[in-house]
Amino acid sequence: MKAPHTLLAIAAFFSVAALAAPPVVDPALHAQALDTLKRSVSFRTVAGGGQTPAYAAYLKGLLVGSGYAADEIAIEELEGSAILIARYPGRDPASKPVVVLGHMDVVEARPEDWERDPFTPVVENGYVYGRGASDNKFDVSMAVTALTKLRREGWKPGRDVILALSGDEETRMATTAVLAKRLANAELVINVDGGGGLMRDGKAVSYGIQGAEKSYADFDVVATDPGGHSSRPTPGNPIYRLARAMVRISEYRFPVMSNEITRGSFAAAAGEYPGEMGAAMKRFAEDPTDAAAIATLETELGNVGMLRTTCVATMQGGGHAPNALPQRATAVVNCRIFPGTPAESVRQTLASVMADPEVSITRRNDGALDSPASPLRPDVMAAVKRSVHAIHPGIPISPSMSAGATDSMYFRAAGVPSYGLSGMFSQKGESFSHGLNEKSPVAAIDGALAHYDSLLRDLAK
């Protein structure tokens, strides 16, 4: 299906409210979900920690205990980590499956840096604390709990529902690549590690659907020269040549780009910003070539990444002795590439901008892929609206593009539409994902359980 392409259609969809009563969740199910989250945090699933297979086995036990057959769930140790694939059979095996995607691994956490041990879950002041409590074990726990509920109830989806959990999303994404290859026939992906709801002063104010993410690329920039004694300077000094190349890159601006995700996002956000900024968002959504609107939007750093590909120098080095001419100078340029733009074209642009054929630029083995935006499919948009408004009637729902990479990258590159549809509602910045004292709100559990129940019943019917 194709998404509505006009601004009016997008704005109308995201602004219309459906009044409904908040969901009622069985206290026993809430307790199960909270216990699953706490147990999940206790597994030290960091790179090299060796506990990802054990965590996968724990989750398999929960699924089997709810009625899954043991042979419907496969755990495979890969690349020093593991993947889990659990198939919930539907009525029509010929229909393409819906994939529920998440990751079991977490970033490293040093106990000496935390106020609490990062792998000993603590419930305190209405939050679950621990590494992964937010990214991504909250939503993994909620999705697994929702699937166990549906299985116990005897729900029969129209198409297969496949739970696919990767084991190294935070590092190399090698397990993600395996999952995307094996599940390339999927109808769509519900990625529990993206999107989500925003709370302000204890009230839900908006929900974002992550329908695109910028591609990631690291480039090594190298200048070389035979060198020599420092008393005899030469015009080929690689430090100077590299510096000139970096200045040219710093001054270059990639062209402004847009898609229905970014235009819809700005259209929906315009009402939240009074005055000139809100007006600029509205004008850009209507006409992404409006130079005055672009200039206003770029006065806020948070908007820059939504408008264009960005490249920035992040590391540098050079020289080998204080009394010798340098023989080599190096820099790393990190790029966040607008969806649909090939990384190789960005490399070629940077080479042209540096204007020095003797300065080389090569792509690092960063594990990233070119990844297009997913279409705003009417069936997905309707399912999200129904789910979100059942919990928080009337709040705006808007598409979003992430500047960071998720497992969706590999599925989108394989041609499978993928949508970040987290069930968590939280205050901006409160989760401390990847940071110290990471946490998730206990109050978000019931809504997340109802969210995944609703989405699966709609999208897998």
C-alpha positions in Angstrom: 0.0 0.0 0.0 1.1 3.6 -0.6 1.0 6.2 2.1 -1.0 9.5 1.6 1.4 11.9 0.0 -0.2 15.3 0.5 0.5 17.5 3.5 -3.2 17.9 4.1 -3.7 14.1 4.2 -0.8 13.7 6.6 -1.8 16.6 8.9 -5.4 15.4 9.0 -4.4 11.9 9.9 -2.1 13.0 12.7 -4.5 15.5 14.3 -7.8 13.6 14.4 -8.5 12.1 17.8 -10.4 8.9 18.6 -11.9 9.0 22.1 -11.6 5.8 24.0 -11.3 4.5 27.5 -7.8 3.7 28.9 -7.0 0.0 28.9 -7.4 -2.2 32.0 -4.6 -4.6 32.5 -4.8 -7.6 34.8 -2.6 -7.0 37.9 -1.1 -10.4 37.5 0.0 -9.6 33.9 1.5 -6.3 35.2 3.4 -8.2 37.8 4.6 -10.7 35.2 5.8 -8.0 33.0 7.7 -6.2 35.8 9.3 -9.4 36.9 10.4 -10.2 33.3 11.9 -6.7 33.0 13.8 -7.1 36.3 15.1 -10.5 35.4 16.1 -9.2 32.0 18.2 -6.4 33.5 20.0 -9.0 35.6 21.6 -10.6 32.6 24.8 -8.9 31.7 24.3 -9.0 27.9 27.2 -6.6 27.1 29.6 -7.4 24.2 31.9 -10.2 25.4 29.9 -10.8 28.5 28.8 -14.2 27.4 25.3 -14.0 28.9 23.2 -13.3 25.8 22.5 -17.0 25.1 21.4 -17.4 28.7 19.1 -14.5 28.4 17.6 -15.9 25.2 17.1 -19.2 27.0 15.3 -17.4 29.8 12.9 -15.7 27.3 12.3 -19.0 25.5 11.3 -20.5 28.8 8.7 -17.8 29.3 7.3 -18.4 25.8 7.2 -22.2 26.1 5.5 -21.8 29.5 2.7 -19.8 27.8 2.0 -22.5 25.1 4.6 -22.1 22.5 6.0 -25.4 21.2 9.7 -25.8 21.9 10.4 -26.3 18.2 8.7 -23.0 17.4 11.6 -21.2 19.1 15.2 -21.3 17.9 18.2 -19.9 19.7 21.5 -19.7 17.8 24.9 -18.6 19.1 26.5 -16.3 16.5 29.4 -13.9 16.4 30.0 -14.3 20.1 26.4 -13.5 20.9 23.0 -15.0 20.0 19.8 -14.6 18.2 16.3 -15.8 19.1 13.5 -16.5 16.6 10.1 -17.5 17.9 7.4 -18.2 15.4 3.7 -17.8 16.4 1.9 -19.7 13.6 -1.0 -18.0 11.9 -4.0 -19.3 10.0 -2.5 -18.7 6.6 1.1 -19.9 6.3 1.3 -18.5 2.8 0.9 -14.9 4.1 4.0 -12.9 4.8 4.8 -12.7 8.5 4.8 -9.7 10.8 8.2 -9.5 12.6 8.5 -8.1 16.2 12.1 -6.9 16.3 14.2 -6.0 19.3 17.7 -6.5 20.7 18.9 -8.4 23.8 22.3 -6.7 24.2 23.1 -3.6 26.1 26.1 -1.2 26.2 28.7 -1.7 28.9 28.2 -0.3 32.4 30.9 0.0 35.1 29.5 -0.7 38.6 31.9 1.8 40.1 30.4 4.6 38.1 26.8 3.9 39.1 24.8 4.8 42.2 23.4 1.2 42.0 24.9 -1.9 40.5 23.8 -1.7 36.9 23.0 -5.4 36.6 21.1 -5.7 39.9 17.6 -4.3 39.1 16.1 -2.0 41.6 12.5 -0.6 41.7 12.7 2.8 43.4 10.6 6.0 43.2 8.4 4.5 40.5 11.3 3.4 38.2 13.1 0.3 37.3 16.9 1.0 37.4 19.6 -0.9 35.6 21.5 -1.2 32.4 19.0 -2.0 29.6 16.0 -1.0 31.7 15.2 1.4 28.9 17.3 0.3 25.9 16.0 -2.2 25.0 14.8 -4.6 27.7 11.7 -2.6 28.7 10.1 -3.1 25.3 11.5 -6.6 24.8 9.9 -7.6 28.1 6.6 -5.9 27.3 6.4 -7.5 23.8 7.3 -11.0 25.2 4.7 -10.6 27.9 2.1 -9.5 25.4 2.9 -12.5 23.2 2.6 -14.9 26.2 -0.8 -13.5 27.0 -2.1 -13.9 23.5 -0.8 -17.4 23.3 -2.5 -18.4 26.6 -5.7 -16.9 25.4 -5.6 -19.0 22.3 -5.5 -16.0 19.9 -4.9 -17.2 16.3 -3.4 -14.5 14.0 -4.1 -14.5 10.3 -0.4 -14.5 9.5 2.7 -15.7 11.4 4.0 -13.4 14.0 7.8 -13.8 14.4 9.7 -12.5 17.4 13.2 -11.8 16.3 15.8 -10.7 18.8 19.3 -9.7 17.9 22.4 -9.9 20.1 24.8 -7.2 19.0 22.7 -4.2 18.0 24.9 -1.9 20.1 28.1 -3.0 18.4 28.6 -4.7 15.1 25.0 -5.7 14.2 26.3 -9.0 12.7 23.4 -10.9 14.2 21.0 -8.3 12.8 22.3 -8.9 9.4 21.6 -12.6 9.8 18.0 -11.9 11.0 17.3 -9.6 8.1 18.5 -12.1 5.6 16.5 -15.0 7.1 13.3 -12.9 7.4 13.5 -10.9 4.2 10.1 -12.2 3.2 8.4 -10.4 6.0 5.4 -8.1 5.3 6.6 -5.5 7.8 8.6 -5.1 11.0 7.4 -3.7 14.3 10.7 -2.5 15.9 10.3 -2.1 19.6 13.6 -0.2 19.7 12.3 3.1 18.2 9.6 5.7 18.3 7.5 5.9 21.5 5.5 8.4 23.5 6.5 11.7 25.2 5.2 12.7 28.7 5.3 16.2 30.0 4.3 17.1 33.6 2.8 13.6 34.0 0.6 13.8 30.9 1.1 12.2 27.5 1.6 14.9 24.9 2.7 13.1 21.7 3.7 9.8 20.0 6.4 9.3 17.4 6.5 6.6 14.7 10.1 6.1 13.7 9.8 5.5 9.9 13.3 6.4 8.9 16.8 6.7 10.2 19.9 8.3 8.8 22.6 6.0 7.6 26.0 5.9 9.4 29.4 6.1 7.8 32.9 6.6 9.0 35.7 7.7 6.6 39.4 7.7 7.1 41.1 10.7 5.6 44.9 10.4 5.1 47.6 12.7 3.8 51.2 11.4 3.4 54.6 12.7 2.5 58.2 11.5 2.5 59.0 13.8 5.4 62.5 14.8 6.4 64.3 17.1 8.8 62.2 19.8 10.5 64.9 22.4 9.5 64.0 22.0 5.9 60.2 22.5 5.5 58.6 21.2 2.4 55.3 22.3 0.7 53.9 18.8 1.0 53.5 18.8 4.8 50.6 16.4 5.4 49.4 18.1 8.6 48.8 21.4 6.7 47.2 19.6 3.7 45.0 17.6 6.0 44.0 20.8 7.9 43.1 22.6 4.7 41.0 19.6 3.7 39.2 19.5 7.0 38.4 23.2 6.9 36.9 22.8 3.4 34.7 19.9 4.8 33.7 22.0 7.8 32.5 24.8 5.4 30.5 22.6 3.1 26.8 22.1 3.4 25.1 19.1 1.8 21.9 20.0 0.0 18.6 20.2 1.9 16.5 17.0 1.5 13.1 15.9 2.6 10.7 13.0 2.6 7.1 12.4 3.8 8.6 11.4 7.2 10.4 14.7 7.8 7.7 16.8 6.2 5.0 15.1 8.3 7.2 15.5 11.4 7.6 19.2 10.9 3.9 19.7 10.1 2.9 17.9 13.3 5.5 19.8 15.4 4.6 23.2 14.1 1.8 23.7 16.6 4.2 23.0 19.5 6.4 26.0 18.6 5.1 29.5 18.9 6.2 32.3 16.6 8.8 32.2 13.9 10.0 28.7 14.4 6.5 27.1 14.3 5.7 29.1 11.1 9.0 28.0 9.5 8.2 24.3 10.3 4.8 24.7 8.6 6.2 26.5 5.6 9.0 23.9 5.1 6.4 21.1 5.4 4.5 22.7 2.6 7.5 23.7 0.5 10.9 22.1 1.4 12.6 24.6 -0.9 11.6 27.6 1.2 15.1 29.2 1.9 13.8 31.5 4.6 12.1 28.6 6.4 15.3 26.5 6.2 17.4 29.3 7.6 15.1 29.6 10.6 15.0 25.9 11.2 18.8 25.6 11.2 19.1 28.1 14.1 18.2 25.1 16.3 20.8 22.3 16.3 18.1 19.7 16.8 16.6 20.5 13.4 19.9 20.3 11.3 20.0 16.6 11.1 16.4 16.5 9.8 17.3 18.6 6.9 20.4 17.3 5.3 23.3 14.8 5.4 25.9 16.0 7.9 29.6 15.1 8.1 32.0 16.1 10.9 35.6 15.4 11.8 35.7 13.4 15.0 39.3 12.2 15.3 42.8 13.3 14.1 46.4 12.5 14.5 49.8 13.1 12.8 53.5 13.2 13.0 56.0 10.9 14.6 58.7 13.2 16.2 58.9 16.8 17.3 62.0 17.5 15.2 60.9 15.7 12.0 58.6 16.6 9.2 55.4 14.5 9.4 55.1 11.6 7.1 51.4 11.0 7.8 48.4 12.9 9.1 45.0 11.3 9.6 41.4 12.2 10.5 38.1 10.4 10.9 35.0 12.0 9.4 31.7 10.7 10.7 28.7 11.1 8.4 24.9 10.8 9.2 23.4 10.3 5.7 19.9 11.3 4.7 17.8 8.2 3.8 18.1 7.2 0.2 21.5 8.8 -0.3 24.3 6.2 -1.1 27.2 6.4 1.2 29.6 6.1 -1.8 28.2 9.3 -3.2 28.9 11.1 0.0 32.5 9.8 0.0 32.9 11.1 -3.6 31.4 14.5 -2.6 33.9 14.8 0.3 36.8 13.9 -2.0 35.7 16.7 -4.3 35.2 19.2 -1.5 38.7 18.5 -0.1 40.1 19.5 -3.6 43.4 17.6 -3.0 43.8 14.4 -5.0 46.8 13.4 -2.8 44.6 13.3 0.3 42.8 9.9 0.3 39.4 9.2 1.8 38.2 5.6 2.3 35.2 4.0 4.0 35.8 2.3 7.3 34.3 -1.2 8.0 31.6 0.4 10.2 29.0 -2.2 9.6 26.3 0.2 8.4 24.2 0.0 5.3 22.4 2.5 3.0 18.8 2.4 4.3 15.8 4.0 2.7 12.8 5.5 4.6 9.8 3.2 5.1 6.5 4.3 3.5 3.8 5.7 5.8 1.5 2.7 5.2 -2.2 3.4 5.9 -2.6 0.1 7.7 0.3 0.8 10.0 -0.8 4.4 10.7 -4.3 3.3 11.5 -3.1 0.5 13.8 -0.9 2.9 15.7 -3.6 5.5 16.0 -6.0 3.0 17.3 -3.5 1.7 19.9 -2.2 5.1 21.1 -5.6 6.8 21.2 -7.0 3.9 23.2 -4.5 4.7 25.9 -4.1 8.5 25.4 -7.1 9.9 23.5 -6.4 12.7 21.2 -2.7 13.2 21.4 -0.9 14.0 18.2 0.9 11.2 16.4 3.7 12.1 14.0 6.4 10.3 12.0 10.0 10.7 13.0 13.5 10.1 11.6 16.2 9.0 13.9 19.8 10.3 13.7 21.0 7.0 15.2 21.0 3.5 13.8 18.7 0.6 14.9 18.1 -2.9 13.7 15.6 -1.5 11.2 18.5 -0.4 9.0 19.1 -4.0 7.8 15.5 -4.8 7.2 14.8 -1.5 5.3 18.0 -2.3 3.2 16.4 -5.7 2.4 13.2 -4.0 1.3 11.1 -4.8 4.4 9.2 -1.7 5.7 10.2 -1.2 9.4 8.6 1.0 12.0 9.9 2.0 15.4 6.8 1.6 17.6 7.9 1.4 21.2 5.3 1.1 23.8 7.0 3.3 26.3 5.8 6.8 27.3 8.4 8.8 29.2 9.6 12.3 30.0 12.2 13.7 27.6 15.7 12.7 28.7 14.6 10.7 31.7 15.6 7.2 30.6 19.4 7.9 30.5 19.7 5.3 27.7 23.4 4.4 27.4 24.1 6.6 30.4 24.5 6.3 34.2 21.5 5.1 36.2 19.4 4.1 33.2 15.7 3.6 34.1 12.2 3.1 32.9 8.9 4.1 34.5 6.8 1.4 36.1 3.8 3.4 35.2 4.5 2.8 31.5 4.1 -1.0 31.8 0.3 -1.3 31.5 0.1 1.0 28.5 2.9 -0.8 26.7 1.2 -4.2 27.2 -2.0 -2.9 25.8 -0.1 -1.2 22.9 1.5 -4.4 21.7 -1.7 -6.4 22.1 -3.5 -3.9 20.0 -0.9 -3.6 17.3 -0.5 -7.3 16.9 -4.3 -7.9 16.7 -4.5 -5.2 14.0 -1.4 -5.9 11.9 -1.4 -9.7 12.0 -5.1 -10.3 11.6 
